[in-house]
Amino acid sequence: MAKFTPPPLDGLKRRIDRHRQETSSRTSGMFVRETFRMSREEARHKAREWFDAFPKQAYWTEVESWRQLEGGQIEFTMRRLPTAD
């Protein structure tokens, strides 16, 4: 009886990564999302820019997710509504 081995997933992983990169700054669902990678201080400044430009009360602006990368870099995703209607 032949032993089953699952197919390699490298191609699928590349397609998923490419799709995420292409859609990271587009509207997804009802929110606009943008992902950034920068130093901690730059990340704080960028988040403050978003909150100043798109007030939380009107745009539901928030830091959707974040993580610390090697070398002190922060990767984070900002989320907001496209309009304040």
ABEGO torsion letter per residue (X at the ends): XBBBBBBBAAAAAAAAAAAAAAAAABBBEABBBBBBBBBAAAAAAAAAAAAAABBAAAAGBBBABBBBBBGGBBBBBBBBBABAX
